[in-house]
């Protein structure tokens, strides 16, 4: 019988958990990845991925820390300041994006897939088929796979972020159904999600847009002439002579073709949970979806101020989204009662925000006639924190077990999110309303 398995990082003092034959398969897959169009243009990404894979195969995964990688791969001093030099983190993020691009083609990775999990420098090796006796965690048998994922609309997103969204979502739904420990009616999480999952229709995930500007025309041609391929354009610089100027005509803006990584990661987490309960998932971007789409399916809205349906459907709720994210400050405001409000905060003007806030809304009988769950932060990190919160049994239990009679009622939860190194670090409930 075939199995879908993954080799986890080995415990301290243990071997790699990978046989000699499997090591050959890993190195063969690594070679194919490095020779692909996704990796050929970037020697730095190739060098980093080779190092991470070979160190893991050699049983040295435990030593794969940011400082060690910086010294061994990028030639940094052993005493260099990792908080000031982000080269390892940036390159690792680029490797993750390029792996996502590579595995967009379903014909790739049929036997093995290489993954670099977010926040880690230890690669994971996913065996798809055939069954092998490897040390790891069984993810799924083919018989347990969830229904097919239907990608609606055109995900014409950024060539990196859009592909990453597609790959992560599809892979997550395939893997998600086998997570252990939950039954349909036996947990706080199951009760929270029951209105969405009990509907006979597939679940619609509607993801917010992202405002972005890309070089075009003569400017793009000028940049492309100095870089190996379009895939390197994100890392290129524009050198201007004193008499040169850039104008709006040099850039093309879009709000409906981009997806930020926070929303992409959030959509992946939600699709994992929905797939865990055996539900089919459909996807649309907010600007390619219609009210009819929302009326036909229970809906998960990902994003706040960048998701037009989150703004429209939440306009008259106790906690409302207020402001225009393309023009100025935005916040979450309490419409009655104490009339509290929450916004992004930072230590100094222009500094990176240290605190975000996010809004979670579960509306059972709204204007669409179908149940809706909306999550969205004032910034993308808040959105990710909200997704992690409502896909965590522990977080939901902590917030709701002391609240009576919430299972069949509408609710909103405001989260305060502490940010560290660009990620949610700690989350607490700032306010909750049930009606």
Phi, psi and omega in degrees: 000137180286153176222154175248112188230162180224137175274121178275162176302137182293151176289163181301129178084356181268170175281193182282341186077012183236132180284169179299319179296320180291327176299321177298318180295318179298314182292326177293318177293320177302317180298317179296319179298313184294331181271359182282160176300337180290327185251337184305321184288346186239103179292328180297316180293321177300312182299318180294314182295319177302312182299313183296317181292313183294321177295322178292317178297332180275004179080022182248025183300327183298335182272000184278079176249162185304314182296316180299316179296317179301320180288312188283326186261320186251007173069026180282158175293145178303338182259013186292154184272107182292336179286336179265330182249107184261017187301322180293313181297318181296315182293321178298320176298321178293322177299316179300317180296318182289325174297320177298318177299315183300317185273007171302322178287115184296340180287345180271151176066031181293329179261322185212142172233140177259130181229142173245100186298147176302138178079006182225153174248013180256112180291151174249147181244112183262114174272127181269310179197158352278183179298139177220151178275086181240152179280115182177196183248124178290127180264316184195148164265149179306326181294341183264000184294144181286171178302159182299148177270131179255118179266108183267153178073187178250116175277075183271051187276181175309139185302341176264301187293318181297315178295320178298317178302311182298313182295312183297319181295312182297315180296323182293319179294321179297318182279331193295329188295340187265004177300134185271166168097357179236137169241163192302328187235014193250012184216164175299319180298316179298321179293320178299317186271352186305318179300325178286315188279339181281342179294143183288341182279163172292162183266129178266126174254115183250115189258136182293158179273175182220124181286125182212153177237133180239142177296146180218173176059225184296326180295316179296318179299322180294318179292316181298331180292344183251359181236154184298326183199171178300333183293341180265001188295331181296333184259006183271163179241157179249115179261121181250139171280163184304331184264004180265147177222149173257140178236174179301334180293342181278353184228145174250124181262151176209149178237347185247007181242005184238151175225126179281160187293330177297317178291322179297314179297320180296316178298324178295316179298317180293321179293327174301313183293316179297318177296329178301328180264010173078020181265145175283143182242137174238151185233142169216151168277153188301324184273000174248008179255158181235167176298327177299324177300316181289331179285339184267346186215148166299142194232141170249117179262120181254120183111158181245273185287345177263007180238109187298330181284328175297320178292315184290314184284339183259008187300324186250016179279163181305317175253122187239152175274132187225129178118172180240111186293342180274351186237331184187197184299148176229158181202168172256126185236140173276123189281340179216191179064235183284346179055045178286163175215152184225143181212177173290142176227148178222167183285338182204154178304131179085350180281160178295139183296139178257341179226129174244166173229148182225153179242130174245127178233131172238108184247119186274324184224072181265197184291342180277343184082358178235152178295145182227134168243125180241135173231140177189135175263164172296325171240171183297332179291324175296321177298315179298318179299320178295321178295317178297323182296311185276358172252012179247120177301317182296317181294314179295319180298317180299324183278330192245343185294335179269002181254129184272148168054049179258345193297327183247027183232162175289153176207154170225143179229129174258129180252142168258126187242117174274133187251135175221126179054037176076017181225156174297128182254317178212143183230136175223153179282120179271330180195154178213141179222131180231133180210000000 
